[in-house]
Amino acid sequence: KQVQFLEYRVPCTSRTLVLDFSKADAADLAGMAADPVMLEKKAFRFFGPETTEMLSAMSNVERVHCSLHEMQITEAPGDSQVLDGTWSALQSKIMPAISIVLGLPCSGADVLTKMLAKAMPNTQAVDCNQLLDKELERQTEIGITMHNMLAKGQVVPLSMTLELLKGVINLTSSDALVIEGCPMYVDQIELIQKEFKIEKVFYIAGNEQAVGSWKSQYVEAGGEDAAAQFAEREERLPAIVAHFSRMGKLERFEFSETAQEAQLEMMLEKATMPQFAVVSSLSPVIAAQQADLLCAAYGSKPVSNATLLEFATARKMTPDLADAEQFTKCLKMFAKTSALPLLVLQNCPGIEATAQAFLETFGAPKIVVNVECDDEFLDEEYKGLHEDEEIDAEALAAKLAENRTAMEGMLKVFKEACPANCMMVDRKVVTKPEDVTDMAKKKLMPTVYVLMSPSACSKMVADSICTSAMAASAEDLPPKFTVLDASMICKKGGGSPALEEALTRASFNAPTPDCLPVKLWADLLLEFFAKSPNPMGTFLLTNFPTPSTVGAGETIRDQLAVIESVATVAGFAHVKLSAGSFASMISQDPMDFETYQSFDTTVYDQILAQFGPKYLMDFAVQEGEAAKETAMKVAAEFFTFQGRSTPDMAP
């Protein structure tokens, strides 16, 4: 009631965040209070039934996990330590979100920005250049400061733009922003990430003809410096695009002319549509249980027919979900507002017609899990769930038979369209729900390509692959890759508290940062996959196996096996440098080349023995070849290699 009163009197939106300390931590915190008895009473009341009931009754309650142990507070906790640790846990939950639209002037980036904001709930579109211009026009405090700086020939700092963006969020009570005209330089991205959570990045790219057309339009409409400004933007943009491409966050829209709204709308729908997993069973209890477990593993929420009906009712719609067209329309609307990378569908689609419509609208789901139950089990389960009802045995048998026929029709559609994605499980054979989830997770593992080359070379190759990937057809979007640098994830900082602690313990005995146990490497890779924009996508792994494998660390074989344990290994791109190319690109020291050559040969031989030649792509770099051109050639060869079938790739 207090929250409702606040929202009534002050125009705002509210979120309920619970700082979820354990009871033991609450007791420790009581020891630092001026009045520990009073604090202990408050803690007792907080963990009591009244508070639990109140939180259950409130909607949109989000618990923020807080732990004194994970804050690495080993002695008596102080105010500043607890505040800093709590703020660190809270920051990611309350940090405002932004989506970024990149593109040259007159490319249609402004149209896409407005379209994105309109499609996302409670989101504002902001042109950062116009935002600064308006401040100058209104002569606000920030505007006057900017005017004075510009008069002195100084550059307006990014911090001012960020403060203005935060002001837009506060004034409009927006959940997120879609911005264009920022960042202007690649090194600004790190500063933006300290203030905002960058959720999505969209880039309108054009061929030579399109870029020429955009430039002509911009120069014609602009002043004397328009051509120079366009050229400057064109020069700075590739580095920004490459950065977000490496992160796997960038959606690239290719055009041969200025983007039209209808084209953008079609591409945007494809880019923002989540992936789907279908979980089905004639047992509603088992279906719900398996859907919940899969959602817990991938940070999703189960979607059933009841979920869709509730969603539709809130929008004053009354769809018939047995009708194929109405089902797909309702699901598409729900998916657009979900902001989740994966939706787990629980017993929906439920019949052959809606399954066929699902395939035609969304394509094949990532996985279809069906837990088979016999009639005897279903009969007993139904009676247990409806103990207070009078049950007609014949009517129940007819109902179960009807349900089985409908589900068999639905499964038939998926088995014919995507047999490799279907996982049929017998409840009697696999009795534990957790085991079924583990089987599903193995089918949903990400795909990994390993780039074998010195660090500087592999970075250029990875950038070329990420930025030059082409769509399979005019109707498709270019595939996305996420770069995973093993030399970075093995360093402390940025990981979960448990992994940070494990890295600290391992560093006591490790001669080098990459000399880690196999189990820790597996955990580091799994956490990187889980935190990436597309946890089930395609990754480019660089700087792995690590140099420690020829010393005191785990063997090359063990590190290669680690990749297999957490992902589907699709292949190894081996980029071999000659002595001359190594000297021009990496180091002129003959000893460095000798060390590289020895390690490269050892790793290559182990891959041949462990995986076989079909998993290897070889590319030799000769002396005198330009680094950028070489990276592009390797990328082209990689796409050819990627298109070839490799053994054991079928799930």
C-alpha positions as CSV (number, residue, x, y, z in Angstrom):
1,K,0.0,0.0,0.0
2,Q,2.9,2.4,0.7
3,V,4.3,1.7,-2.7
4,Q,0.9,2.3,-4.4
5,F,0.6,5.6,-2.5
6,L,4.0,6.7,-3.6
7,E,3.3,5.9,-7.2
8,Y,0.0,7.7,-6.9
9,R,1.5,10.9,-5.4
10,V,4.7,11.0,-7.4
11,P,4.8,10.1,-11.2
12,C,7.2,7.3,-11.2
13,T,7.7,3.6,-11.7
14,S,8.9,1.3,-8.8
15,R,10.8,-1.9,-8.5
16,T,11.1,-4.0,-5.4
17,L,14.6,-5.2,-4.7
18,V,15.3,-7.4,-1.7
19,L,18.9,-7.4,-0.3
20,D,19.0,-11.1,0.3
21,F,21.5,-11.6,3.1
22,S,21.4,-14.9,4.9
23,K,20.2,-15.2,8.5
24,A,23.8,-15.8,9.6
25,D,25.1,-12.7,7.8
26,A,22.3,-10.7,9.4
27,A,23.5,-11.9,12.8
28,D,27.1,-10.9,12.0
29,L,25.8,-7.4,10.9
30,A,23.9,-7.1,14.2
31,G,27.3,-7.2,16.0
32,M,28.4,-3.9,14.4
33,A,25.3,-2.0,15.3
34,A,25.0,0.6,18.1
35,D,22.0,-1.2,19.4
36,P,22.5,-4.9,18.5
37,V,19.4,-6.0,20.3
38,M,17.2,-3.7,18.2
39,L,18.9,-4.8,15.0
40,E,18.5,-8.5,15.9
41,K,14.8,-7.9,16.5
42,K,14.5,-6.3,13.0
43,A,16.4,-9.2,11.5
44,F,14.0,-11.7,13.2
45,R,11.0,-9.7,11.9
46,F,12.5,-9.6,8.4
47,F,12.9,-13.4,8.2
48,G,9.5,-14.0,9.8
49,P,6.3,-15.1,8.1
50,E,4.8,-11.6,7.8
51,T,7.6,-10.3,5.6
52,T,7.5,-13.5,3.5
53,E,3.8,-13.1,3.0
54,M,4.2,-9.4,2.1
55,L,6.9,-10.2,-0.5
56,S,4.8,-13.0,-2.0
57,A,1.9,-10.6,-2.4
58,M,4.0,-8.0,-4.2
59,S,4.6,-8.3,-8.0
60,N,7.9,-7.9,-9.7
61,V,10.0,-8.7,-6.6
62,E,13.6,-9.3,-7.4
63,R,16.0,-10.7,-4.9
64,V,19.6,-9.4,-4.9
65,H,21.9,-12.1,-3.6
66,C,24.3,-10.6,-1.0
67,S,26.9,-12.5,1.0
68,L,29.6,-11.4,3.4
69,H,31.7,-14.3,2.4
70,E,31.5,-13.4,-1.3
71,M,32.3,-9.8,-0.4
72,Q,35.5,-11.4,1.0
73,I,35.0,-9.8,4.4
74,T,36.8,-12.1,6.7
75,E,37.2,-9.9,9.8
76,A,34.5,-7.9,11.6
77,P,32.6,-6.2,8.8
78,G,32.8,-2.4,8.6
79,D,30.2,0.0,7.3
80,S,32.2,0.9,4.2
81,Q,33.0,-2.7,3.3
82,V,29.4,-3.8,3.6
83,L,28.2,-0.8,1.6
84,D,30.7,-1.3,-1.2
85,G,30.0,-5.0,-1.4
86,T,26.2,-4.5,-1.4
87,W,26.4,-1.7,-4.0
88,S,28.5,-4.0,-6.2
89,A,25.8,-6.7,-6.1
90,L,23.0,-4.1,-6.5
91,Q,24.6,-2.1,-9.4
92,S,24.0,-4.6,-12.1
93,K,20.3,-4.9,-11.2
94,I,19.6,-1.1,-11.3
95,M,22.0,0.0,-14.0
96,P,19.9,1.5,-16.8
97,A,20.0,-0.3,-20.1
98,I,20.7,1.1,-23.6
99,S,20.6,-0.3,-27.1
100,I,22.9,1.4,-29.7
101,V,22.3,2.0,-33.3
102,L,25.4,2.5,-35.5
103,G,25.5,3.7,-39.1
104,L,26.8,6.4,-41.4
105,P,24.8,9.6,-41.8
106,C,21.7,9.2,-44.1
107,S,21.9,5.4,-43.8
108,G,18.6,5.2,-42.0
109,A,20.0,4.8,-38.4
110,D,17.5,7.5,-37.2
111,V,14.6,5.5,-38.6
112,L,15.8,2.3,-36.9
113,T,16.4,4.1,-33.6
114,K,12.8,5.2,-33.4
115,M,11.5,1.9,-34.6
116,L,13.4,0.0,-31.9
117,A,12.2,2.4,-29.2
118,K,8.6,1.9,-30.3
119,A,8.9,-1.9,-30.3
120,M,10.4,-2.0,-26.8
121,P,8.2,-1.3,-23.7
122,N,8.8,2.0,-21.9
123,T,11.8,3.0,-24.0
124,Q,12.9,6.3,-25.4
125,A,14.8,7.1,-28.6
126,V,17.6,9.6,-28.3
127,D,19.9,11.2,-31.0
128,C,22.9,12.1,-28.9
129,N,23.9,14.9,-31.4
130,Q,20.5,16.5,-31.2
131,L,20.5,16.1,-27.4
132,L,23.7,18.2,-27.1
133,D,22.4,20.7,-29.6
134,K,19.2,21.2,-27.7
135,E,21.1,21.8,-24.5
136,L,23.1,24.6,-26.3
137,E,19.8,26.1,-27.6
138,R,18.1,26.1,-24.3
139,Q,21.2,27.6,-22.6
140,T,20.9,25.2,-19.6
141,E,23.8,25.0,-17.1
142,I,25.3,22.1,-19.1
143,G,24.6,23.9,-22.3
144,I,26.4,27.1,-21.2
145,T,29.4,24.9,-20.0
146,M,29.5,23.3,-23.4
147,H,29.3,26.6,-25.2
148,N,32.3,28.0,-23.2
149,M,34.3,24.8,-24.0
150,L,33.5,25.0,-27.7
151,A,34.4,28.7,-27.7
152,K,37.8,27.8,-26.4
153,G,38.3,25.1,-29.0
154,Q,37.8,22.3,-26.5
155,V,36.0,19.0,-27.1
156,V,32.8,18.3,-25.1
157,P,33.6,15.3,-22.9
158,L,31.6,12.1,-23.1
159,S,30.7,12.4,-19.4
160,M,28.4,15.3,-20.3
161,T,26.5,13.2,-22.8
162,L,26.2,10.4,-20.3
163,E,24.8,12.7,-17.6
164,L,22.3,14.0,-20.1
165,L,21.3,10.4,-21.0
166,K,20.8,9.6,-17.4
167,G,18.7,12.7,-17.1
168,V,16.4,11.5,-19.9
169,I,15.9,8.2,-18.1
170,N,15.0,10.0,-14.8
171,L,12.7,12.6,-16.4
172,T,10.8,10.0,-18.5
173,S,10.9,7.1,-16.0
174,S,12.1,5.0,-18.9
175,D,13.4,1.4,-18.4
176,A,15.8,1.8,-21.3
177,L,17.0,4.0,-24.1
178,V,17.9,3.5,-27.8
179,I,20.6,5.9,-28.8
180,E,22.4,6.9,-32.0
181,G,25.4,9.1,-32.5
182,C,27.3,7.6,-29.6
183,P,29.9,6.2,-29.1
184,M,32.0,8.3,-31.5
185,Y,35.3,6.5,-30.7
186,V,36.0,2.9,-29.7
187,D,37.7,3.9,-26.4
188,Q,34.4,5.5,-25.3
189,I,32.7,2.1,-25.0
190,E,34.4,1.3,-21.8
191,L,33.2,4.5,-20.2
192,I,29.6,3.9,-21.4
193,Q,29.6,0.5,-19.9
194,K,30.4,1.9,-16.4
195,E,27.2,3.9,-16.5
196,F,24.9,1.8,-18.7
197,K,24.2,-1.8,-19.5
198,I,24.6,-2.2,-23.2
199,E,22.0,-4.8,-24.2
200,K,21.9,-4.7,-28.0
201,V,23.8,-3.1,-30.9
202,F,22.5,-2.7,-34.4
203,Y,24.6,-1.6,-37.4
204,I,23.2,-0.5,-40.8
205,A,26.0,-1.4,-43.2
206,G,26.1,-0.6,-46.9
207,N,28.0,-1.6,-50.0
208,E,30.1,0.8,-52.0
209,Q,27.1,2.1,-53.9
210,A,25.0,2.6,-50.8
211,V,27.8,4.5,-49.0
212,G,28.3,6.7,-52.0
213,S,24.6,7.5,-52.0
214,W,24.6,8.3,-48.3
215,K,27.6,10.6,-48.7
216,S,26.0,12.5,-51.6
217,Q,22.8,13.0,-49.5
218,Y,24.7,14.2,-46.5
219,V,27.0,16.6,-48.4
220,E,24.1,18.0,-50.3
221,A,22.1,18.7,-47.1
222,G,25.1,19.8,-45.0
223,G,27.5,22.7,-45.0
224,E,31.1,23.2,-46.1
225,D,32.6,20.6,-43.7
226,A,29.9,17.9,-44.5
227,A,32.3,15.8,-46.7
228,A,35.1,15.9,-44.1
229,Q,32.6,15.0,-41.3
230,F,31.3,12.1,-43.3
231,A,34.8,10.8,-44.0
232,E,35.7,11.1,-40.3
233,R,32.7,9.1,-39.3
234,E,33.4,6.5,-42.0
235,E,37.0,6.1,-40.7
236,R,36.0,5.7,-37.0
237,L,33.1,3.4,-37.4
238,P,34.9,0.1,-38.3
239,A,36.8,-0.1,-35.0
240,I,33.5,0.4,-33.0
241,V,31.8,-2.3,-35.2
242,A,34.6,-4.7,-34.7
243,H,34.5,-4.3,-30.9
244,F,30.8,-5.1,-30.6
245,S,31.1,-7.9,-33.2
246,R,33.8,-9.6,-31.1
247,M,31.4,-9.5,-28.1
248,G,28.7,-11.2,-30.2
249,K,26.3,-8.3,-29.5
250,L,26.1,-6.7,-33.0
251,E,23.3,-7.3,-35.5
252,R,24.4,-6.2,-38.9
253,F,21.8,-5.1,-41.5
254,E,23.2,-5.1,-45.0
255,F,21.8,-2.7,-47.6
256,S,22.6,-1.6,-51.2
257,E,20.7,1.7,-50.8
258,T,19.1,3.8,-48.0
259,A,17.2,1.5,-45.7
260,Q,13.4,1.7,-46.0
261,E,11.2,1.3,-43.0
262,A,9.5,-1.9,-44.3
263,Q,12.9,-3.5,-44.8
264,L,14.2,-2.5,-41.4
265,E,11.0,-3.8,-39.8
266,M,11.4,-7.2,-41.3
267,M,15.1,-7.4,-40.4
268,L,14.4,-6.1,-36.9
269,E,11.8,-8.8,-36.3
270,K,14.3,-11.5,-37.2
271,A,17.1,-10.0,-35.1
272,T,15.0,-9.6,-32.0
273,M,13.2,-12.9,-32.1
274,P,14.4,-15.2,-29.3
275,Q,15.3,-18.9,-29.8
276,F,12.8,-21.5,-28.7
277,A,13.0,-24.8,-26.7
278,V,9.9,-27.0,-26.6
279,V,9.3,-29.2,-23.5
280,S,6.3,-31.5,-23.7
281,S,4.8,-34.4,-21.8
282,L,1.3,-35.9,-21.3
283,S,2.1,-35.4,-17.6
284,P,1.4,-31.7,-16.8
285,V,3.5,-32.1,-13.6
286,I,6.6,-33.5,-15.5
287,A,6.2,-30.9,-18.3
288,A,6.2,-28.1,-15.7
289,Q,9.1,-29.6,-13.8
290,Q,11.3,-30.1,-16.8
291,A,10.4,-26.6,-18.2
292,D,11.3,-25.0,-14.8
293,L,14.7,-26.8,-14.7
294,L,15.6,-25.8,-18.2
295,C,14.6,-22.2,-17.5
296,A,16.8,-22.2,-14.4
297,A,19.7,-23.4,-16.5
298,Y,19.4,-20.7,-19.1
299,G,17.8,-17.8,-17.1
300,S,14.5,-18.0,-18.9
301,K,10.8,-18.4,-17.9
302,P,8.4,-21.1,-19.0
303,V,5.7,-20.2,-21.5
304,S,2.5,-22.2,-21.6
305,N,-0.9,-21.6,-23.2
306,A,-2.0,-20.2,-19.8
307,T,0.9,-17.7,-20.0
308,L,-0.1,-16.6,-23.5
309,L,-3.7,-16.2,-22.5
310,E,-2.8,-14.1,-19.5
311,F,-0.6,-12.0,-21.7
312,A,-3.4,-11.6,-24.3
313,T,-6.0,-10.8,-21.7
314,A,-3.9,-7.9,-20.3
315,R,-4.0,-6.5,-23.8
316,K,-7.8,-7.0,-24.2
317,M,-7.3,-9.9,-26.7
318,T,-9.2,-13.2,-26.7
319,P,-7.2,-15.5,-29.0
320,D,-8.1,-19.1,-29.7
321,L,-4.8,-20.8,-29.2
322,A,-6.0,-23.9,-31.0
323,D,-6.2,-21.8,-34.2
324,A,-2.7,-21.9,-35.9
325,E,-2.8,-18.2,-37.0
326,Q,-3.9,-16.8,-33.7
327,F,-1.4,-19.0,-31.8
328,T,1.6,-17.8,-33.8
329,K,0.4,-14.2,-33.7
330,C,0.0,-14.2,-29.9
331,L,3.4,-16.0,-29.4
332,K,5.2,-13.5,-31.7
333,M,3.8,-10.6,-29.7
334,F,4.8,-12.2,-26.4
335,A,8.3,-13.0,-27.8
336,K,8.9,-9.4,-28.9
337,T,8.3,-8.1,-25.3
338,S,10.1,-10.9,-23.5
339,A,13.7,-9.6,-23.9
340,L,15.0,-13.1,-23.3
341,P,17.4,-15.0,-25.6
342,L,15.6,-18.3,-25.1
343,L,11.9,-19.0,-24.5
344,V,11.0,-22.4,-23.1
345,L,7.6,-23.5,-24.4
346,Q,5.7,-25.8,-22.0
347,N,3.3,-28.1,-23.8
348,C,2.8,-25.5,-26.6
349,P,2.4,-25.8,-29.5
350,G,0.1,-28.7,-28.5
351,I,-1.3,-30.0,-31.7
352,E,-0.2,-30.7,-35.3
353,A,-1.7,-27.5,-36.8
354,T,0.0,-25.1,-34.4
355,A,3.3,-27.0,-34.6
356,Q,3.3,-26.6,-38.3
357,A,2.4,-22.9,-38.0
358,F,5.2,-22.5,-35.5
359,L,7.8,-24.0,-37.9
360,E,6.6,-21.7,-40.7
361,T,6.8,-18.6,-38.6
362,F,9.8,-19.1,-36.3
363,G,11.7,-22.0,-37.9
364,A,13.0,-25.1,-36.1
365,P,13.3,-24.8,-32.3
366,K,16.7,-25.3,-30.7
367,I,15.5,-28.5,-29.0
368,V,12.3,-30.5,-28.5
369,V,12.2,-32.5,-25.3
370,N,9.4,-35.0,-24.8
371,V,9.1,-37.1,-21.7
372,E,7.0,-40.2,-22.5
373,C,4.6,-41.5,-19.9
374,D,2.5,-44.7,-20.0
375,D,-1.3,-44.6,-19.5
376,E,-1.2,-46.3,-16.1
377,F,1.1,-43.5,-14.7
378,L,-1.0,-40.8,-16.3
379,D,-4.2,-42.3,-14.9
380,E,-2.8,-42.4,-11.4
381,E,-1.4,-38.9,-11.6
382,Y,-4.7,-37.5,-12.8
383,K,-6.6,-39.1,-10.0
384,G,-4.1,-37.8,-7.5
385,L,-4.4,-34.3,-8.8
386,H,-8.2,-34.4,-8.7
387,E,-8.9,-36.3,-5.5
388,D,-12.0,-34.3,-4.7
389,E,-13.6,-34.9,-8.1
390,E,-15.8,-37.8,-9.1
391,I,-13.9,-39.3,-12.1
392,D,-15.6,-41.3,-14.9
393,A,-13.0,-44.0,-15.9
394,E,-14.2,-44.2,-19.5
395,A,-14.2,-40.4,-19.9
396,L,-10.7,-40.2,-18.5
397,A,-9.4,-42.9,-20.7
398,A,-11.0,-41.1,-23.8
399,K,-9.4,-37.8,-22.7
400,L,-6.0,-39.3,-22.2
401,A,-6.2,-41.0,-25.6
402,E,-7.2,-37.7,-27.2
403,N,-4.3,-35.9,-25.6
404,R,-1.9,-38.6,-26.7
405,T,-3.1,-38.3,-30.3
406,A,-2.7,-34.5,-30.3
407,M,0.8,-34.7,-28.9
408,E,1.9,-37.4,-31.3
409,G,0.7,-35.2,-34.2
410,M,2.7,-32.3,-32.8
411,L,5.8,-34.4,-32.3
412,K,5.5,-35.8,-35.8
413,V,5.8,-32.3,-37.3
414,F,9.1,-31.6,-35.4
415,K,10.6,-35.1,-36.0
416,E,10.1,-34.7,-39.8
417,A,11.3,-31.1,-39.9
418,C,14.3,-31.2,-37.4
419,P,15.0,-34.8,-36.3
420,A,18.4,-33.9,-34.9
421,N,16.8,-31.3,-32.5
422,C,14.3,-33.8,-31.0
423,M,15.0,-35.6,-27.8
424,M,12.6,-38.3,-26.8
425,V,12.9,-39.6,-23.2
426,D,11.0,-42.5,-21.5
427,R,10.1,-41.7,-17.9
428,K,10.8,-45.3,-16.9
429,V,14.4,-45.2,-18.4
430,V,15.5,-41.8,-17.2
431,T,13.8,-41.3,-13.8
432,K,15.4,-38.2,-12.5
433,P,14.3,-34.8,-14.0
434,E,17.8,-33.4,-13.5
435,D,19.2,-36.1,-15.7
436,V,16.8,-35.1,-18.5
437,T,17.9,-31.5,-18.1
438,D,21.5,-32.5,-18.3
439,M,20.8,-34.4,-21.5
440,A,19.1,-31.4,-23.0
441,K,21.9,-29.1,-22.0
442,K,24.4,-31.3,-23.9
443,K,22.3,-30.8,-27.0
444,L,22.2,-27.0,-26.4
445,M,26.0,-26.7,-25.9
446,P,27.6,-23.8,-27.8
447,T,29.7,-24.4,-30.9
448,V,33.4,-23.6,-30.7
449,Y,36.0,-23.0,-33.4
450,V,39.6,-22.8,-32.1
451,L,41.9,-20.3,-33.8
452,M,45.5,-21.5,-33.7
453,S,47.9,-18.6,-34.2
454,P,49.9,-16.1,-32.1
455,S,47.8,-13.7,-30.1
456,A,48.2,-10.6,-32.3
457,C,47.5,-12.6,-35.5
458,S,44.4,-14.5,-34.0
459,K,42.9,-11.2,-32.9
460,M,43.1,-9.8,-36.5
461,V,41.7,-13.1,-37.9
462,A,38.8,-13.1,-35.3
463,D,37.9,-9.5,-36.1
464,S,37.8,-10.3,-39.8
465,I,35.6,-13.3,-39.3
466,C,33.2,-11.4,-37.0
467,T,32.9,-8.4,-39.3
468,S,32.9,-10.1,-42.7
469,A,30.4,-12.9,-42.2
470,M,27.8,-12.9,-44.9
471,A,24.2,-13.9,-44.8
472,A,23.2,-17.2,-46.5
473,S,20.5,-15.4,-48.5
474,A,19.0,-12.0,-48.9
475,E,16.3,-12.9,-46.4
476,D,18.7,-14.0,-43.7
477,L,20.9,-12.0,-41.3
478,P,24.7,-12.5,-41.2
479,P,25.8,-15.1,-38.6
480,K,27.3,-13.8,-35.4
481,F,30.4,-15.0,-33.7
482,T,31.7,-14.3,-30.1
483,V,35.4,-14.1,-29.5
484,L,36.6,-15.9,-26.4
485,D,40.2,-15.0,-25.4
486,A,41.5,-17.6,-23.0
487,S,44.4,-15.4,-21.9
488,M,41.8,-12.9,-20.6
489,I,39.3,-15.1,-18.8
490,C,42.0,-16.7,-16.7
491,K,42.8,-13.4,-15.1
492,K,41.1,-12.1,-12.0
493,G,38.5,-9.5,-12.2
494,G,35.0,-9.5,-13.6
495,G,34.1,-13.1,-12.7
496,S,31.6,-14.5,-10.2
497,P,32.8,-14.4,-6.5
498,A,33.2,-18.2,-6.5
499,L,35.4,-18.1,-9.6
500,E,37.4,-15.2,-8.3
501,E,38.1,-17.1,-5.1
502,A,39.1,-20.2,-7.1
503,L,41.5,-18.1,-9.3
504,T,43.0,-16.5,-6.1
505,R,43.7,-20.0,-4.6
506,A,45.1,-21.3,-7.9
507,S,47.4,-18.3,-8.3
508,F,49.3,-19.3,-5.1
509,N,50.9,-22.3,-6.8
510,A,50.6,-21.3,-10.5
511,P,53.8,-20.1,-12.1
512,T,51.8,-18.3,-14.8
513,P,48.2,-17.1,-14.9
514,D,47.2,-19.6,-17.5
515,C,48.5,-22.6,-15.5
516,L,45.1,-23.6,-14.1
517,P,43.5,-27.0,-13.2
518,V,41.2,-28.5,-15.8
519,K,38.1,-28.1,-13.6
520,L,38.7,-24.4,-13.2
521,W,39.2,-24.0,-17.0
522,A,35.9,-25.7,-17.5
523,D,34.1,-23.4,-15.0
524,L,35.7,-20.3,-16.6
525,L,34.5,-21.3,-20.1
526,L,31.0,-22.2,-18.8
527,E,30.6,-18.8,-17.1
528,F,31.8,-17.0,-20.2
529,F,29.2,-18.9,-22.3
530,A,26.5,-18.2,-19.8
531,K,27.2,-14.5,-19.6
532,S,27.5,-14.0,-23.4
533,P,24.7,-12.5,-25.5
534,N,24.1,-15.9,-27.2
535,P,25.0,-18.7,-24.8
536,M,24.2,-21.4,-27.4
537,G,25.8,-19.6,-30.3
538,T,29.1,-19.9,-32.1
539,F,32.4,-18.9,-30.4
540,L,35.9,-18.3,-31.7
541,L,38.4,-19.5,-29.0
542,T,41.8,-17.9,-29.1
543,N,45.1,-18.4,-27.2
544,F,44.1,-22.0,-26.3
545,P,45.6,-24.5,-25.6
546,T,47.8,-22.3,-23.4
547,P,51.7,-22.2,-23.3
548,S,51.5,-23.6,-19.8
549,T,50.8,-27.0,-21.3
550,V,54.4,-27.5,-22.3
551,G,55.5,-26.8,-18.7
552,A,54.0,-27.4,-15.3
553,G,50.4,-27.1,-16.4
554,E,47.8,-29.5,-17.6
555,T,48.6,-31.4,-20.9
556,I,47.5,-30.2,-24.3
557,R,45.3,-33.3,-24.5
558,D,43.6,-32.4,-21.2
559,Q,42.9,-28.8,-22.3
560,L,41.5,-29.9,-25.6
561,A,39.2,-32.4,-23.7
562,V,38.0,-29.4,-21.5
563,I,36.6,-27.7,-24.6
564,E,34.8,-30.9,-25.6
565,S,33.3,-31.2,-22.1
566,V,31.6,-27.8,-22.3
567,A,31.0,-27.2,-26.0
568,T,30.7,-28.8,-29.4
569,V,34.1,-28.6,-31.1
570,A,33.5,-27.8,-34.7
571,G,37.0,-27.3,-35.9
572,F,40.5,-25.8,-35.6
573,A,41.7,-23.0,-37.9
574,H,45.4,-23.4,-38.0
575,V,47.2,-20.2,-39.3
576,K,50.9,-21.1,-39.7
577,L,53.4,-18.2,-39.9
578,S,56.7,-18.4,-41.7
579,A,59.8,-17.0,-40.2
580,G,59.5,-13.9,-42.3
581,S,55.8,-13.3,-41.5
582,F,56.4,-13.9,-37.8
583,A,59.2,-11.3,-37.8
584,S,57.0,-8.7,-39.5
585,M,53.8,-9.4,-37.5
586,I,55.0,-10.7,-34.1
587,S,58.7,-10.5,-33.2
588,Q,62.1,-10.3,-34.9
589,D,63.7,-12.3,-32.1
590,P,64.7,-15.8,-33.6
591,M,64.3,-17.4,-30.1
592,D,60.6,-16.2,-30.1
593,F,60.0,-17.8,-33.4
594,E,61.7,-21.0,-32.4
595,T,59.5,-21.2,-29.2
596,Y,56.3,-20.5,-31.3
597,Q,57.2,-23.1,-33.9
598,S,57.9,-25.8,-31.3
599,F,54.6,-25.1,-29.5
600,D,52.6,-24.8,-32.7
601,T,53.9,-28.2,-33.9
602,T,53.2,-29.9,-30.6
603,V,49.6,-28.6,-30.5
604,Y,49.0,-29.5,-34.2
605,D,50.2,-33.1,-33.8
606,Q,48.0,-33.6,-30.7
607,I,44.9,-32.2,-32.5
608,L,45.6,-34.6,-35.4
609,A,45.8,-37.5,-33.0
610,Q,42.8,-36.5,-30.9
611,F,40.4,-35.2,-33.6
612,G,41.7,-36.2,-37.0
613,P,42.5,-34.2,-40.1
614,K,38.8,-33.4,-41.0
615,Y,38.7,-31.0,-38.1
616,L,41.7,-29.0,-39.3
617,M,41.9,-26.0,-41.6
618,D,45.4,-25.1,-42.6
619,F,46.5,-21.6,-43.9
620,A,50.1,-20.7,-44.4
621,V,51.2,-17.0,-44.2
622,Q,54.2,-16.2,-46.3
623,E,56.7,-13.3,-45.9
624,G,55.6,-10.0,-47.4
625,E,51.9,-10.4,-47.1
626,A,50.0,-7.5,-45.4
627,A,48.5,-8.4,-42.1
628,K,45.0,-7.0,-42.9
629,E,44.8,-8.7,-46.3
630,T,46.1,-11.9,-44.7
631,A,43.3,-11.8,-42.0
632,M,40.7,-11.3,-44.7
633,K,42.0,-14.3,-46.7
634,V,42.0,-16.5,-43.6
635,A,38.4,-15.4,-42.9
636,A,37.3,-16.3,-46.4
637,E,39.0,-19.7,-46.1
638,F,37.3,-20.1,-42.7
639,F,33.8,-19.6,-44.1
640,T,34.5,-22.3,-46.7
641,F,35.8,-24.6,-44.0
642,Q,32.8,-23.9,-41.8
643,G,30.5,-24.9,-44.6
644,R,32.0,-28.3,-44.9
645,S,30.6,-31.1,-42.8
646,T,32.7,-32.3,-39.9
647,P,32.2,-35.7,-38.2
648,D,30.2,-36.2,-35.1
649,M,28.5,-32.8,-35.4
650,A,25.0,-34.1,-35.4
651,P,23.5,-33.7,-31.9
